[in-house]
Amino acid sequence: MLIHPKIDPVALHLGPVSVHWYGLTYLAAFALFMWLGSRRLRHAPFNALRGADAWSMRDVEDILFLGVMGVVLGGRLGYCLFYKPLYYAAHPLEILAVWQGGMSFHGGMLGVIAAMGWFAISRKRPFWQVADFVAPCVPTGLAAGRVGNFINGELWGRLADPQLPWGMVFRGASDAPRHPSQVYQFLLEGLLLFVLLWLYARTTPLQGRVAAAFLFGYGLFRFVAEFFREPDAHLGLLSLGMSMGQWLCVPMLIGGVVLWLWAGRHTRP
């Protein structure tokens, strides 16, 4: 049995400003996106586009800027709507209190989809081309976020078998060992999904299928990880013994399959 190390959430102090580890993981996620985006520019089909259709680092920077806005706005609104709708309906001004915590990946994903749609329209590019460019660059950012969750000792897992070698006691949870679900999600939704998507994208599949693989892959890995993650205390387990996170993954799984089939009939390599 392991004990979660009590790590100060503040990484360093710069005068009156406190720099938190979680904020640094966001910066790492953005830096990784920029680096991976520069690599994607060298891959087919983006390296073969010419003229007005050509992609450049400016496109990567603009997508990142719009994506950051989508993540923050969508993530916050998604948390308020998916997890505490009644509370925030009664306290609407607290929706703006992002410093109090509360972000939803699924809401952030909807925000990023809206950002990609805006980028595609403004640059007159096919939406699925934009989505296929972005999808393989996302999982490393998700992995960075899970590192921040682990450092903060939050979003811990469900109770584990006391004999589990990597069972961990999280301060504030209980004295019983739990699954380090942040690590599970780091490995599944972060590293494994990145490797699979990156390799698949290099095979130049039909347009839209990289995005479809991301939807299905994340939905599947998150659905599995939720079996080991403690449900939100104010929600618990919902219908069919599934958590809110699992229910939000169901549309992703269905959407990934539908998009995959649609791409096979309506797009070309």
Secondary structure by P-SEA (a helix, b strand, c coil): ccccccccccccccccbbbbaaaaaaaaaaaaaaaaaaaaaaccccccccccccccaaaaaaaaaaaaaaaaaaaaaaaaacccaaaaaaccccccccccbbbbaaaaaaaaaaaaaaaaaaacccaaaaaaacccccaaaaaaaaaaaaaaccccccccccccccbbbbcccccbbbbaaaaaaaaaccaaaaaaaaaaaaaccccaaaaaaaaaaaaaaaaaaaaacccccccccccccccaaaaaaaaaaaaaaaaaaaaaccccc
